[in-house]
Amino acid sequence: MPDWKQIVRKNLRLLGSCSPEFTEELAAHLEDCYEALLREGLPAQMAFQRTIGQIEGRCRVWLVMRFLQEEL
């Protein structure tokens, strides 16, 4: 199973250091999504790609904004 905490830290390093709570919450969300996709019958690689897509591209902008809101 992927280490979602490490993936979150790596993909959001542009934020500097995410709060531990934010990292935990996002990692738990990604793990839940990944496991749900596996239960639906998707192969592990496809489930991973769909899940990681949530923290790439346009979604990253939303995450940055959410992080900044929490920090302010």
N, CA, C and O atoms as a Tripos MOL2 file, in Angstrom:
@<TRIPOS>MOLECULE
protein
  288   287    72     0     0
PROTEIN
NO_CHARGES

@<TRIPOS>ATOM
      1 N           0.8400   -1.1730    0.0000 N.3       1 MET1
      2 CA          0.0000    0.0000    0.0000 C.3       1 MET1
      3 C           0.8900    1.2420    0.0000 C.2       1 MET1
      4 O           1.9070    1.2820    0.6920 O.2       1 MET1
      5 N           0.5070    2.2470   -0.7720 N.am      2 PRO2
      6 CA          1.3070    3.4750   -0.8220 C.3       2 PRO2
      7 C           1.3720    4.1730    0.5380 C.2       2 PRO2
      8 O           0.4420    4.0860    1.3400 O.2       2 PRO2
      9 N           2.4690    4.8540    0.7760 N.am      3 ASP3
     10 CA          2.6310    5.6570    1.9950 C.3       3 ASP3
     11 C           2.0790    7.0470    1.6830 C.2       3 ASP3
     12 O           2.8010    7.9100    1.1850 O.2       3 ASP3
     13 N           0.8190    7.2550    1.9740 N.am      4 TRP4
     14 CA          0.1360    8.4900    1.5860 C.3       4 TRP4
     15 C           0.6970    9.7080    2.3070 C.2       4 TRP4
     16 O           0.7040   10.8000    1.7380 O.2       4 TRP4
     17 N           1.1640    9.5540    3.5330 N.am      5 LYS5
     18 CA          1.7510   10.7010    4.2460 C.3       5 LYS5
     19 C           2.9960   11.2010    3.5120 C.2       5 LYS5
     20 O           3.1820   12.4040    3.3310 O.2       5 LYS5
     21 N           3.8300   10.2740    3.0990 N.am      6 GLN6
     22 CA          5.0410   10.6430    2.3760 C.3       6 GLN6
     23 C           4.6810   11.2760    1.0290 C.2       6 GLN6
     24 O           5.3120   12.2470    0.6130 O.2       6 GLN6
     25 N           3.6880   10.7390    0.3600 N.am      7 ILE7
     26 CA          3.2540   11.2790   -0.9270 C.3       7 ILE7
     27 C           2.7240   12.6970   -0.7630 C.2       7 ILE7
     28 O           3.0190   13.5730   -1.5770 O.2       7 ILE7
     29 N           1.9410   12.9220    0.2890 N.am      8 VAL8
     30 CA          1.4080   14.2690    0.5490 C.3       8 VAL8
     31 C           2.5610   15.2360    0.7890 C.2       8 VAL8
     32 O           2.6010   16.3170    0.2010 O.2       8 VAL8
     33 N           3.4890   14.8530    1.6430 N.am      9 ARG9
     34 CA          4.6270   15.7470    1.9330 C.3       9 ARG9
     35 C           5.4250   16.0670    0.6680 C.2       9 ARG9
     36 O           5.8080   17.2150    0.4440 O.2       9 ARG9
     37 N           5.6720   15.0540   -0.1510 N.am     10 LYS10
     38 CA          6.4560   15.2270   -1.3680 C.3      10 LYS10
     39 C           5.7310   16.1300   -2.3630 C.2      10 LYS10
     40 O           6.3360   17.0360   -2.9360 O.2      10 LYS10
     41 N           4.4450   15.8860   -2.5670 N.am     11 ASN11
     42 CA          3.7010   16.6330   -3.5740 C.3      11 ASN11
     43 C           3.3300   18.0380   -3.1420 C.2      11 ASN11
     44 O           3.0430   18.8890   -3.9850 O.2      11 ASN11
     45 N           3.3310   18.2930   -1.8570 N.am     12 LEU12
     46 CA          2.9680   19.6260   -1.3770 C.3      12 LEU12
     47 C           4.1430   20.3520   -0.7530 C.2      12 LEU12
     48 O           3.9530   21.2520    0.0660 O.2      12 LEU12
     49 N           5.3470   19.9760   -1.1290 N.am     13 ARG13
     50 CA          6.5340   20.6180   -0.5540 C.3      13 ARG13
     51 C           6.5890   22.1010   -0.8900 C.2      13 ARG13
     52 O           7.2870   22.8550   -0.2130 O.2      13 ARG13
     53 N           5.8650   22.5380   -1.9260 N.am     14 LEU14
     54 CA          5.8530   23.9480   -2.2600 C.3      14 LEU14
     55 C           5.2300   24.7750   -1.1500 C.2      14 LEU14
     56 O           5.4060   25.9930   -1.1150 O.2      14 LEU14
     57 N           4.5100   24.1360   -0.2490 N.am     15 LEU15
     58 CA          3.9120   24.8500    0.8710 C.3      15 LEU15
     59 C           4.8980   25.0640    2.0080 C.2      15 LEU15
     60 O           4.5770   25.6940    3.0160 O.2      15 LEU15
     61 N           6.0780   24.5420    1.8380 N.am     16 GLY16
     62 CA          7.0230   24.5850    2.9570 C.3      16 GLY16
     63 C           6.7500   23.3840    3.8280 C.2      16 GLY16
     64 O           7.0190   22.2490    3.4360 O.2      16 GLY16
     65 N           6.2370   23.6210    4.9670 N.am     17 SER17
     66 CA          5.9210   22.4910    5.8330 C.3      17 SER17
     67 C           4.4390   22.5180    6.1550 C.2      17 SER17
     68 O           3.9400   23.4660    6.7610 O.2      17 SER17
     69 N           3.7480   21.4830    5.7510 N.am     18 CYS18
     70 CA          2.3280   21.3490    6.0620 C.3      18 CYS18
     71 C           2.2000   21.0160    7.5440 C.2      18 CYS18
     72 O           3.0570   20.3560    8.1320 O.2      18 CYS18
     73 N           1.1210   21.4860    8.1190 N.am     19 SER19
     74 CA          0.8980   21.1320    9.5190 C.3      19 SER19
     75 C           0.6800   19.6260    9.6040 C.2      19 SER19
     76 O           0.1580   19.0260    8.6640 O.2      19 SER19
     77 N           1.0660   19.0130   10.7030 N.am     20 PRO20
     78 CA          0.8560   17.5670   10.8530 C.3      20 PRO20
     79 C          -0.6180   17.1840   10.7190 C.2      20 PRO20
     80 O          -0.9410   16.1290   10.1720 O.2      20 PRO20
     81 N          -1.5030   18.0360   11.2130 N.am     21 GLU21
     82 CA         -2.9330   17.7410   11.1310 C.3      21 GLU21
     83 C          -3.4010   17.7160    9.6800 C.2      21 GLU21
     84 O          -4.1560   16.8320    9.2760 O.2      21 GLU21
     85 N          -2.9450   18.6970    8.9010 N.am     22 PHE22
     86 CA         -3.3240   18.7670    7.4910 C.3      22 PHE22
     87 C          -2.7950   17.5550    6.7400 C.2      22 PHE22
     88 O          -3.5150   16.9480    5.9470 O.2      22 PHE22
     89 N          -1.5420   17.2030    6.9880 N.am     23 THR23
     90 CA         -0.9370   16.0440    6.3320 C.3      23 THR23
     91 C          -1.6990   14.7770    6.6830 C.2      23 THR23
     92 O          -2.0030   13.9720    5.8030 O.2      23 THR23
     93 N          -2.0100   14.5910    7.9650 N.am     24 GLU24
     94 CA         -2.7470   13.4070    8.4160 C.3      24 GLU24
     95 C          -4.1270   13.3260    7.7560 C.2      24 GLU24
     96 O          -4.5390   12.2710    7.2710 O.2      24 GLU24
     97 N          -4.8250   14.4530    7.7490 N.am     25 GLU25
     98 CA         -6.1750   14.4830    7.1980 C.3      25 GLU25
     99 C          -6.1740   14.1660    5.7060 C.2      25 GLU25
    100 O          -6.9850   13.3700    5.2320 O.2      25 GLU25
    101 N          -5.2750   14.7810    4.9830 N.am     26 LEU26
    102 CA         -5.2130   14.5470    3.5440 C.3      26 LEU26
    103 C          -4.7570   13.1250    3.2320 C.2      26 LEU26
    104 O          -5.2990   12.4860    2.3300 O.2      26 LEU26
    105 N          -3.7710   12.6270    3.9660 N.am     27 ALA27
    106 CA         -3.3020   11.2530    3.7550 C.3      27 ALA27
    107 C          -4.4150   10.2420    4.0310 C.2      27 ALA27
    108 O          -4.5610    9.2690    3.2920 O.2      27 ALA27
    109 N          -5.1940   10.4630    5.0780 N.am     28 ALA28
    110 CA         -6.3150    9.5630    5.3970 C.3      28 ALA28
    111 C          -7.3630    9.6020    4.3000 C.2      28 ALA28
    112 O          -7.9200    8.5680    3.9320 O.2      28 ALA28
    113 N          -7.6370   10.7990    3.7730 N.am     29 HIS29
    114 CA         -8.5980   10.9320    2.6810 C.3      29 HIS29
    115 C          -8.1280   10.1660    1.4470 C.2      29 HIS29
    116 O          -8.9040    9.4380    0.8280 O.2      29 HIS29
    117 N          -6.8560   10.3320    1.0950 N.am     30 LEU30
    118 CA         -6.3140    9.6410   -0.0750 C.3      30 LEU30
    119 C          -6.3340    8.1300    0.1160 C.2      30 LEU30
    120 O          -6.6570    7.3910   -0.8140 O.2      30 LEU30
    121 N          -5.9980    7.6760    1.2940 N.am     31 GLU31
    122 CA         -6.0270    6.2340    1.5640 C.3      31 GLU31
    123 C          -7.4420    5.6800    1.4230 C.2      31 GLU31
    124 O          -7.6400    4.6110    0.8440 O.2      31 GLU31
    125 N          -8.4230    6.4060    1.9500 N.am     32 ASP32
    126 CA         -9.8200    5.9720    1.8250 C.3      32 ASP32
    127 C         -10.2490    5.9000    0.3630 C.2      32 ASP32
    128 O         -10.9120    4.9480   -0.0490 O.2      32 ASP32
    129 N          -9.8670    6.9070   -0.4170 N.am     33 CYS33
    130 CA        -10.2110    6.9190   -1.8460 C.3      33 CYS33
    131 C          -9.5670    5.7510   -2.5760 C.2      33 CYS33
    132 O         -10.2070    5.0670   -3.3750 O.2      33 CYS33
    133 N          -8.2950    5.5360   -2.2880 N.am     34 TYR34
    134 CA         -7.5510    4.4440   -2.9270 C.3      34 TYR34
    135 C          -8.2010    3.0970   -2.6170 C.2      34 TYR34
    136 O          -8.4120    2.2850   -3.5180 O.2      34 TYR34
    137 N          -8.5130    2.8610   -1.3550 N.am     35 GLU35
    138 CA         -9.1240    1.5950   -0.9570 C.3      35 GLU35
    139 C         -10.5100    1.4230   -1.5680 C.2      35 GLU35
    140 O         -10.8880    0.3110   -1.9350 O.2      35 GLU35
    141 N         -11.2660    2.5060   -1.6810 N.am     36 ALA36
    142 CA        -12.5980    2.4340   -2.2970 C.3      36 ALA36
    143 C         -12.4810    2.0460   -3.7710 C.2      36 ALA36
    144 O         -13.2750    1.2480   -4.2690 O.2      36 ALA36
    145 N         -11.5030    2.6030   -4.4580 N.am     37 LEU37
    146 CA        -11.3030    2.2590   -5.8690 C.3      37 LEU37
    147 C         -10.8840    0.7970   -6.0180 C.2      37 LEU37
    148 O         -11.3160    0.1200   -6.9520 O.2      37 LEU37
    149 N         -10.0580    0.3150   -5.1150 N.am     38 LEU38
    150 CA         -9.6660   -1.1020   -5.1600 C.3      38 LEU38
    151 C         -10.8870   -2.0040   -4.9430 C.2      38 LEU38
    152 O         -11.0400   -3.0250   -5.6140 O.2      38 LEU38
    153 N         -11.7520   -1.6170   -3.9990 N.am     39 ARG39
    154 CA        -12.9660   -2.4120   -3.7420 C.3      39 ARG39
    155 C         -13.8980   -2.4320   -4.9510 C.2      39 ARG39
    156 O         -14.6370   -3.3930   -5.1680 O.2      39 ARG39
    157 N         -13.8500   -1.3540   -5.7320 N.am     40 GLU40
    158 CA        -14.6690   -1.2980   -6.9450 C.3      40 GLU40
    159 C         -14.0980   -2.1630   -8.0580 C.2      40 GLU40
    160 O         -14.7330   -2.3440   -9.0970 O.2      40 GLU40
    161 N         -12.9060   -2.6970   -7.8450 N.am     41 GLY41
    162 CA        -12.3190   -3.6060   -8.8140 C.3      41 GLY41
    163 C         -11.2480   -3.0090   -9.7040 C.2      41 GLY41
    164 O         -10.7720   -3.6840  -10.6160 O.2      41 GLY41
    165 N         -10.8550   -1.7720   -9.4720 N.am     42 LEU42
    166 CA         -9.7980   -1.1840  -10.2800 C.3      42 LEU42
    167 C          -8.4640   -1.8250   -9.9240 C.2      42 LEU42
    168 O          -8.2180   -2.1500   -8.7620 O.2      42 LEU42
    169 N          -7.6060   -2.0080  -10.9180 N.am     43 PRO43
    170 CA         -6.2550   -2.4950  -10.6280 C.3      43 PRO43
    171 C          -5.5150   -1.4670   -9.7610 C.2      43 PRO43
    172 O          -5.8090   -0.2730   -9.8180 O.2      43 PRO43
    173 N          -4.5690   -1.9370   -8.9710 N.am     44 ALA44
    174 CA         -3.8520   -1.0720   -8.0340 C.3      44 ALA44
    175 C          -3.2290    0.1330   -8.7190 C.2      44 ALA44
    176 O          -3.3090    1.2430   -8.1920 O.2      44 ALA44
    177 N          -2.6150   -0.0530   -9.8690 N.am     45 GLN45
    178 CA         -1.9530    1.0650  -10.5600 C.3      45 GLN45
    179 C          -2.9680    2.1270  -10.9910 C.2      45 GLN45
    180 O          -2.7030    3.3210  -10.8530 O.2      45 GLN45
    181 N          -4.1100    1.7140  -11.5030 N.am     46 MET46
    182 CA         -5.1290    2.6700  -11.9240 C.3      46 MET46
    183 C          -5.7310    3.3900  -10.7130 C.2      46 MET46
    184 O          -5.9780    4.5950  -10.7570 O.2      46 MET46
    185 N          -5.9610    2.6460   -9.6430 N.am     47 ALA47
    186 CA         -6.4830    3.2490   -8.4160 C.3      47 ALA47
    187 C          -5.4940    4.2790   -7.8850 C.2      47 ALA47
    188 O          -5.8980    5.3530   -7.4380 O.2      47 ALA47
    189 N          -4.2100    3.9630   -7.9300 N.am     48 PHE48
    190 CA         -3.1840    4.8960   -7.4740 C.3      48 PHE48
    191 C          -3.1890    6.1590   -8.3220 C.2      48 PHE48
    192 O          -3.1570    7.2650   -7.7840 O.2      48 PHE48
    193 N          -3.2290    6.0050   -9.6540 N.am     49 GLN49
    194 CA         -3.2020    7.1660  -10.5420 C.3      49 GLN49
    195 C          -4.4090    8.0720  -10.3250 C.2      49 GLN49
    196 O          -4.2720    9.2950  -10.3130 O.2      49 GLN49
    197 N          -5.5740    7.4860  -10.1550 N.am     50 ARG50
    198 CA         -6.7710    8.3000   -9.9130 C.3      50 ARG50
    199 C          -6.6770    9.0210   -8.5660 C.2      50 ARG50
    200 O          -7.0780   10.1780   -8.4420 O.2      50 ARG50
    201 N          -6.1540    8.3370   -7.5820 N.am     51 THR51
    202 CA         -6.0430    8.9320   -6.2570 C.3      51 THR51
    203 C          -5.0130   10.0450   -6.2510 C.2      51 THR51
    204 O          -5.2760   11.1230   -5.7170 O.2      51 THR51
    205 N          -3.8600    9.8100   -6.8260 N.am     52 ILE52
    206 CA         -2.7980   10.8200   -6.8390 C.3      52 ILE52
    207 C          -3.2310   12.0330   -7.6500 C.2      52 ILE52
    208 O          -2.7450   13.1400   -7.4150 O.2      52 ILE52
    209 N          -4.1270   11.8410   -8.5890 N.am     53 GLY53
    210 CA         -4.6450   12.9540   -9.3800 C.3      53 GLY53
    211 C          -5.3450   14.0020   -8.5410 C.2      53 GLY53
    212 O          -5.5140   15.1410   -8.9740 O.2      53 GLY53
    213 N          -5.7540   13.6180   -7.3350 N.am     54 GLN54
    214 CA         -6.4280   14.5610   -6.4500 C.3      54 GLN54
    215 C          -5.4870   15.6080   -5.8720 C.2      54 GLN54
    216 O          -5.9410   16.6400   -5.3780 O.2      54 GLN54
    217 N          -4.1940   15.3590   -5.9250 N.am     55 ILE55
    218 CA         -3.2480   16.3430   -5.3860 C.3      55 ILE55
    219 C          -2.3040   16.8500   -6.4680 C.2      55 ILE55
    220 O          -1.2420   17.3900   -6.1580 O.2      55 ILE55
    221 N          -2.6710   16.6850   -7.7100 N.am     56 GLU56
    222 CA         -1.8790   17.1890   -8.8180 C.3      56 GLU56
    223 C          -2.7040   18.1970   -9.6080 C.2      56 GLU56
    224 O          -3.9310   18.2140   -9.5130 O.2      56 GLU56
    225 N          -2.0460   19.0120  -10.3660 N.am     57 GLY57
    226 CA         -2.7150   19.9500  -11.2520 C.3      57 GLY57
    227 C          -3.5780   20.9610  -10.5250 C.2      57 GLY57
    228 O          -3.1560   21.5650   -9.5390 O.2      57 GLY57
    229 N          -4.8090   21.1400  -11.0300 N.am     58 ARG58
    230 CA         -5.7110   22.1530  -10.4800 C.3      58 ARG58
    231 C          -6.0800   21.8680   -9.0340 C.2      58 ARG58
    232 O          -6.3250   22.7960   -8.2640 O.2      58 ARG58
    233 N          -6.1210   20.6170   -8.6630 N.am     59 CYS59
    234 CA         -6.4530   20.2810   -7.2760 C.3      59 CYS59
    235 C          -5.4180   20.8280   -6.3160 C.2      59 CYS59
    236 O          -5.7430   21.1690   -5.1790 O.2      59 CYS59
    237 N          -4.1930   20.9140   -6.7560 N.am     60 ARG60
    238 CA         -3.1250   21.4270   -5.8920 C.3      60 ARG60
    239 C          -3.4040   22.8760   -5.5040 C.2      60 ARG60
    240 O          -3.1350   23.2760   -4.3710 O.2      60 ARG60
    241 N          -3.9400   23.6610   -6.4350 N.am     61 VAL61
    242 CA         -4.2690   25.0550   -6.1310 C.3      61 VAL61
    243 C          -5.2880   25.1090   -5.0030 C.2      61 VAL61
    244 O          -5.1560   25.9140   -4.0810 O.2      61 VAL61
    245 N          -6.3060   24.2550   -5.0730 N.am     62 TRP62
    246 CA         -7.3140   24.2130   -4.0200 C.3      62 TRP62
    247 C          -6.6800   23.8340   -2.6840 C.2      62 TRP62
    248 O          -6.9930   24.4260   -1.6510 O.2      62 TRP62
    249 N          -5.8010   22.8570   -2.7110 N.am     63 LEU63
    250 CA         -5.1430   22.4340   -1.4760 C.3      63 LEU63
    251 C          -4.2820   23.5480   -0.8860 C.2      63 LEU63
    252 O          -4.2570   23.7410    0.3290 O.2      63 LEU63
    253 N          -3.5860   24.2700   -1.7390 N.am     64 VAL64
    254 CA         -2.7630   25.3890   -1.2650 C.3      64 VAL64
    255 C          -3.6690   26.4220   -0.5900 C.2      64 VAL64
    256 O          -3.3580   26.9090    0.4970 O.2      64 VAL64
    257 N          -4.7700   26.7480   -1.2280 N.am     65 MET65
    258 CA         -5.6940   27.7300   -0.6530 C.3      65 MET65
    259 C          -6.2540   27.2480    0.6840 C.2      65 MET65
    260 O          -6.3520   28.0230    1.6350 O.2      65 MET65
    261 N          -6.6150   25.9860    0.7540 N.am     66 ARG66
    262 CA         -7.1410   25.4440    2.0080 C.3      66 ARG66
    263 C          -6.0910   25.4990    3.0990 C.2      66 ARG66
    264 O          -6.3870   25.8720    4.2340 O.2      66 ARG66
    265 N          -4.8740   25.1300    2.7620 N.am     67 PHE67
    266 CA         -3.7930   25.1570    3.7390 C.3      67 PHE67
    267 C          -3.5760   26.5800    4.2540 C.2      67 PHE67
    268 O          -3.4370   26.7990    5.4570 O.2      67 PHE67
    269 N          -3.5480   27.5320    3.3420 N.am     68 LEU68
    270 CA         -3.3300   28.9100    3.7400 C.3      68 LEU68
    271 C          -4.4660   29.4250    4.6230 C.2      68 LEU68
    272 O          -4.2200   30.1700    5.5720 O.2      68 LEU68
    273 N          -5.6960   29.0390    4.3230 N.am     69 GLN69
    274 CA         -6.8200   29.4370    5.1480 C.3      69 GLN69
    275 C          -6.6750   28.8960    6.5690 C.2      69 GLN69
    276 O          -6.9260   29.6100    7.5400 O.2      69 GLN69
    277 N          -6.2730   27.6430    6.6830 N.am     70 GLU70
    278 CA         -6.0950   27.0430    7.9990 C.3      70 GLU70
    279 C          -4.9740   27.7200    8.7660 C.2      70 GLU70
    280 O          -5.0660   27.8940    9.9810 O.2      70 GLU70
    281 N          -3.9190   28.1000    8.0670 N.am     71 GLU71
    282 CA         -2.7750   28.7190    8.7290 C.3      71 GLU71
    283 C          -3.0630   30.1500    9.1590 C.2      71 GLU71
    284 O          -2.5060   30.6320   10.1450 O.2      71 GLU71
    285 N          -3.9330   30.8260    8.4190 N.am     72 LEU72
    286 CA         -4.2540   32.2150    8.7660 C.3      72 LEU72
    287 C          -5.3260   32.2000    9.8350 C.2      72 LEU72
    288 O          -5.7600   33.2590   10.2880 O.2      72 LEU72
@<TRIPOS>BOND
     1     1     2 1
     2     2     3 1
     3     3     4 2
     4     3     5 am
     5     5     6 1
     6     6     7 1
     7     7     8 2
     8     7     9 am
     9     9    10 1
    10    10    11 1
    11    11    12 2
    12    11    13 am
    13    13    14 1
    14    14    15 1
    15    15    16 2
    16    15    17 am
    17    17    18 1
    18    18    19 1
    19    19    20 2
    20    19    21 am
    21    21    22 1
    22    22    23 1
    23    23    24 2
    24    23    25 am
    25    25    26 1
    26    26    27 1
    27    27    28 2
    28    27    29 am
    29    29    30 1
    30    30    31 1
    31    31    32 2
    32    31    33 am
    33    33    34 1
    34    34    35 1
    35    35    36 2
    36    35    37 am
    37    37    38 1
    38    38    39 1
    39    39    40 2
    40    39    41 am
    41    41    42 1
    42    42    43 1
    43    43    44 2
    44    43    45 am
    45    45    46 1
    46    46    47 1
    47    47    48 2
    48    47    49 am
    49    49    50 1
    50    50    51 1
    51    51    52 2
    52    51    53 am
    53    53    54 1
    54    54    55 1
    55    55    56 2
    56    55    57 am
    57    57    58 1
    58    58    59 1
    59    59    60 2
    60    59    61 am
    61    61    62 1
    62    62    63 1
    63    63    64 2
    64    63    65 am
    65    65    66 1
    66    66    67 1
    67    67    68 2
    68    67    69 am
    69    69    70 1
    70    70    71 1
    71    71    72 2
    72    71    73 am
    73    73    74 1
    74    74    75 1
    75    75    76 2
    76    75    77 am
    77    77    78 1
    78    78    79 1
    79    79    80 2
    80    79    81 am
    81    81    82 1
    82    82    83 1
    83    83    84 2
    84    83    85 am
    85    85    86 1
    86    86    87 1
    87    87    88 2
    88    87    89 am
    89    89    90 1
    90    90    91 1
    91    91    92 2
    92    91    93 am
    93    93    94 1
    94    94    95 1
    95    95    96 2
    96    95    97 am
    97    97    98 1
    98    98    99 1
    99    99   100 2
   100    99   101 am
   101   101   102 1
   102   102   103 1
   103   103   104 2
   104   103   105 am
   105   105   106 1
   106   106   107 1
   107   107   108 2
   108   107   109 am
   109   109   110 1
   110   110   111 1
   111   111   112 2
   112   111   113 am
   113   113   114 1
   114   114   115 1
   115   115   116 2
   116   115   117 am
   117   117   118 1
   118   118   119 1
   119   119   120 2
   120   119   121 am
   121   121   122 1
   122   122   123 1
   123   123   124 2
   124   123   125 am
   125   125   126 1
   126   126   127 1
   127   127   128 2
   128   127   129 am
   129   129   130 1
   130   130   131 1
   131   131   132 2
   132   131   133 am
   133   133   134 1
   134   134   135 1
   135   135   136 2
   136   135   137 am
   137   137   138 1
   138   138   139 1
   139   139   140 2
   140   139   141 am
   141   141   142 1
   142   142   143 1
   143   143   144 2
   144   143   145 am
   145   145   146 1
   146   146   147 1
   147   147   148 2
   148   147   149 am
   149   149   150 1
   150   150   151 1
   151   151   152 2
   152   151   153 am
   153   153   154 1
   154   154   155 1
   155   155   156 2
   156   155   157 am
   157   157   158 1
   158   158   159 1
   159   159   160 2
   160   159   161 am
   161   161   162 1
   162   162   163 1
   163   163   164 2
   164   163   165 am
   165   165   166 1
   166   166   167 1
   167   167   168 2
   168   167   169 am
   169   169   170 1
   170   170   171 1
   171   171   172 2
   172   171   173 am
   173   173   174 1
   174   174   175 1
   175   175   176 2
   176   175   177 am
   177   177   178 1
   178   178   179 1
   179   179   180 2
   180   179   181 am
   181   181   182 1
   182   182   183 1
   183   183   184 2
   184   183   185 am
   185   185   186 1
   186   186   187 1
   187   187   188 2
   188   187   189 am
   189   189   190 1
   190   190   191 1
   191   191   192 2
   192   191   193 am
   193   193   194 1
   194   194   195 1
   195   195   196 2
   196   195   197 am
   197   197   198 1
   198   198   199 1
   199   199   200 2
   200   199   201 am
   201   201   202 1
   202   202   203 1
   203   203   204 2
   204   203   205 am
   205   205   206 1
   206   206   207 1
   207   207   208 2
   208   207   209 am
   209   209   210 1
   210   210   211 1
   211   211   212 2
   212   211   213 am
   213   213   214 1
   214   214   215 1
   215   215   216 2
   216   215   217 am
   217   217   218 1
   218   218   219 1
   219   219   220 2
   220   219   221 am
   221   221   222 1
   222   222   223 1
   223   223   224 2
   224   223   225 am
   225   225   226 1
   226   226   227 1
   227   227   228 2
   228   227   229 am
   229   229   230 1
   230   230   231 1
   231   231   232 2
   232   231   233 am
   233   233   234 1
   234   234   235 1
   235   235   236 2
   236   235   237 am
   237   237   238 1
   238   238   239 1
   239   239   240 2
   240   239   241 am
   241   241   242 1
   242   242   243 1
   243   243   244 2
   244   243   245 am
   245   245   246 1
   246   246   247 1
   247   247   248 2
   248   247   249 am
   249   249   250 1
   250   250   251 1
   251   251   252 2
   252   251   253 am
   253   253   254 1
   254   254   255 1
   255   255   256 2
   256   255   257 am
   257   257   258 1
   258   258   259 1
   259   259   260 2
   260   259   261 am
   261   261   262 1
   262   262   263 1
   263   263   264 2
   264   263   265 am
   265   265   266 1
   266   266   267 1
   267   267   268 2
   268   267   269 am
   269   269   270 1
   270   270   271 1
   271   271   272 2
   272   271   273 am
   273   273   274 1
   274   274   275 1
   275   275   276 2
   276   275   277 am
   277   277   278 1
   278   278   279 1
   279   279   280 2
   280   279   281 am
   281   281   282 1
   282   282   283 1
   283   283   284 2
   284   283   285 am
   285   285   286 1
   286   286   287 1
   287   287   288 2
@<TRIPOS>SUBSTRUCTURE
     1 MET1         2 RESIDUE 1 A MET
     2 PRO2         6 RESIDUE 1 A PRO
     3 ASP3        10 RESIDUE 1 A ASP
     4 TRP4        14 RESIDUE 1 A TRP
     5 LYS5        18 RESIDUE 1 A LYS
     6 GLN6        22 RESIDUE 1 A GLN
     7 ILE7        26 RESIDUE 1 A ILE
     8 VAL8        30 RESIDUE 1 A VAL
     9 ARG9        34 RESIDUE 1 A ARG
    10 LYS10       38 RESIDUE 1 A LYS
    11 ASN11       42 RESIDUE 1 A ASN
    12 LEU12       46 RESIDUE 1 A LEU
    13 ARG13       50 RESIDUE 1 A ARG
    14 LEU14       54 RESIDUE 1 A LEU
    15 LEU15       58 RESIDUE 1 A LEU
    16 GLY16       62 RESIDUE 1 A GLY
    17 SER17       66 RESIDUE 1 A SER
    18 CYS18       70 RESIDUE 1 A CYS
    19 SER19       74 RESIDUE 1 A SER
    20 PRO20       78 RESIDUE 1 A PRO
    21 GLU21       82 RESIDUE 1 A GLU
    22 PHE22       86 RESIDUE 1 A PHE
    23 THR23       90 RESIDUE 1 A THR
    24 GLU24       94 RESIDUE 1 A GLU
    25 GLU25       98 RESIDUE 1 A GLU
    26 LEU26      102 RESIDUE 1 A LEU
    27 ALA27      106 RESIDUE 1 A ALA
    28 ALA28      110 RESIDUE 1 A ALA
    29 HIS29      114 RESIDUE 1 A HIS
    30 LEU30      118 RESIDUE 1 A LEU
    31 GLU31      122 RESIDUE 1 A GLU
    32 ASP32      126 RESIDUE 1 A ASP
    33 CYS33      130 RESIDUE 1 A CYS
    34 TYR34      134 RESIDUE 1 A TYR
    35 GLU35      138 RESIDUE 1 A GLU
    36 ALA36      142 RESIDUE 1 A ALA
    37 LEU37      146 RESIDUE 1 A LEU
    38 LEU38      150 RESIDUE 1 A LEU
    39 ARG39      154 RESIDUE 1 A ARG
    40 GLU40      158 RESIDUE 1 A GLU
    41 GLY41      162 RESIDUE 1 A GLY
    42 LEU42      166 RESIDUE 1 A LEU
    43 PRO43      170 RESIDUE 1 A PRO
    44 ALA44      174 RESIDUE 1 A ALA
    45 GLN45      178 RESIDUE 1 A GLN
    46 MET46      182 RESIDUE 1 A MET
    47 ALA47      186 RESIDUE 1 A ALA
    48 PHE48      190 RESIDUE 1 A PHE
    49 GLN49      194 RESIDUE 1 A GLN
    50 ARG50      198 RESIDUE 1 A ARG
    51 THR51      202 RESIDUE 1 A THR
    52 ILE52      206 RESIDUE 1 A ILE
    53 GLY53      210 RESIDUE 1 A GLY
    54 GLN54      214 RESIDUE 1 A GLN
    55 ILE55      218 RESIDUE 1 A ILE
    56 GLU56      222 RESIDUE 1 A GLU
    57 GLY57      226 RESIDUE 1 A GLY
    58 ARG58      230 RESIDUE 1 A ARG
    59 CYS59      234 RESIDUE 1 A CYS
    60 ARG60      238 RESIDUE 1 A ARG
    61 VAL61      242 RESIDUE 1 A VAL
    62 TRP62      246 RESIDUE 1 A TRP
    63 LEU63      250 RESIDUE 1 A LEU
    64 VAL64      254 RESIDUE 1 A VAL
    65 MET65      258 RESIDUE 1 A MET
    66 ARG66      262 RESIDUE 1 A ARG
    67 PHE67      266 RESIDUE 1 A PHE
    68 LEU68      270 RESIDUE 1 A LEU
    69 GLN69      274 RESIDUE 1 A GLN
    70 GLU70      278 RESIDUE 1 A GLU
    71 GLU71      282 RESIDUE 1 A GLU
    72 LEU72      286 RESIDUE 1 A LEU
